């Protein structure tokens, strides 16, 4: 298997710990066990246990003087990978498959941590190709084959590459803050 092994090391709940640390750090400037417990509605003891596991796996570290939690480079990369996967899955399910926004939100959250980097990159390329081809044909006045109208509220055409898209994922949601 050529994918990074850490991509299959994380459970659904572990992914949420990483996302919560990221969200707290971005929003407040720090993340503590108590903040994470409050945000996830868990006990401090269960959060401490999970964080020890994430520390052993190299995703999280702790500032020695104040006990603030920090994502390591590996943890930060994983957060961006998860956020990118969630975004792609959300828009694919909502706009291409046609499920409700609520279903797309729930299902993309359940699947986000399972998608490998390779699949995310190929998935982005596939969705961009469909969306941008349909957009180009429509702008040129052409007619799309029946059932081949793949429009999405995510502007894939604005991204030069999958890497550019992945790097743009900063928040803990797939939606633009202005949406």
N, C-alpha and C positions, 0 to 999 in steps of 0.2 A: 504494500500500500504506500503510495507516494504522498498522501496528505499528511499534514502535521498531526502527530498523535494526540496533542492536547485537544484537538477538535472533538474527540470522542470521549475525553476524560470528564467532561462537565455534564452534570445532571441538569434538569430543568431548573431546580431550585438554586443550584450553584450559579447558573447563568444569571438568575435574578439578583443574587448577592452582588455579583460584579456590576450589573447594571445599576443597582442601588448605590453602591459606593461611587460609581461614576457620576450619577445624578446628584448625589449629595455634595461631592467635591466640586462639581461645576456650579451648583446653586448656592452653596453656603461657604465653599472654600475648604471644608473639612468633612470627614466622615468618622463617626465614632460608633462603637458597638451599640450604644443606646439609641443613636439616631437610626441605625439600620433596623434594629428591633422594632422601633416605633413605626418606621416606614413600611416594613413588611408584616407588621402585626404579629410578631413572634417574641418569645422570651429572650432575654439577654443570654441565657445559658445556651440555648439552641443556636443562636447567632455566633457565639464564641466558638462552639464546636465546629460549625461549618467554616468559619473563618480560619481556624487552625488547619483544616483540610485544604483550603485554598492557599494558605501560606506554604504548606508542604509541597503543593503542586507548582508553586512559583508564580501564582497570579496576583497575590496580595502581599504587602509588607506593612510594617507598622513603624511610625516615627517613634524613636526611643524616648525622647523627652516628654512627649505629650500623648502618646498612644493613638494618634490619628492614623487612620487606615489609608493606605495609598495603593493604587494599582501599580504593579510592576509594568515594564514595557510589554511583557507577555500578556498581562492582564488587560492593559490598554488596547493592545492589538486584538485581543479576543472580544472586547466590548465593541469595537468598530466592526468586527466580523459579524457579531450577533446582530447589531443594529442594521447592518446592510442586508443581512439575510431576512430579518423581520420586514424591512421596507419592501424588498423585492417580493416576498411572499404575500404581503398585504395587498400590494397593487395588482399582482397577478391574480389572486383570488377575487378581489373586488372588481377589477376592471376587465380582466380577460375571461375569467371563469363566470363572473356574474353573481357571486354570493353577496349577501348583505354586508354592510360595513362592520357590523357587530361580529358576524361569523368570521370575516376576514381578519379582524383584530384578534379574536380568540385563537383561531387556528394558526395564524402567523406567529403568535406568541408561543404556542405549543411546539412549533417546528423550528423556530429560529436557531436554536443551538445545535441542531442536528445536521445542518447543511454544511458540507465541507467548503473550503475556500475554492477549490476547483469547480464545484457545482455552482457556487454563487457567481463566479466569474462567467461561466458558460450560460447560466440562467440570465444574468444581466445582458449578455450579448444577444441571446435569443429574444428577450423582451424588447430590447432596443431595436433590433432588426425589424421585428413585427411592427412596433409602434411607429418608428420613423419611416418605414416603407409605406405604411398606410397613410401617414401624414403627407409624405412627398407625393404620392399618387393623387390624393385628394386636392392638394394645392395645384397640381398640374392639370386638374380637370378630368383626370382619368376615373374610370369606374372600377371599384374593387369587386372581386368575386363575391358572390352571395355568402354571407356568414364570415367574411374575412375583414371585418371592420374592427381592428384592434386599436381602440382609443383608450388612453389612460390619462388620469389627472396628474401623473408624475411625468415630467418632461424629460424623457430619456435622451432626447436629441441634444439637450444642453450639455451632456457629459461626453467628453472625448473618449473615455475608456472606462472600463469597470473599475480600475484602480482610482480614477478621478472620482467616480461615484462613491466608492468605499471610503475614501478620505473625507468626503463631505458629510458623512454621518457623524454628528456630534451629540444630538439630543437623545433622550431616552424614548423617543417616539418616532414612528415612521413618518409622521406628518410634519410639514413645515409649520413653525409657530404661527404663521399668519393664516393658515388654513382654517 
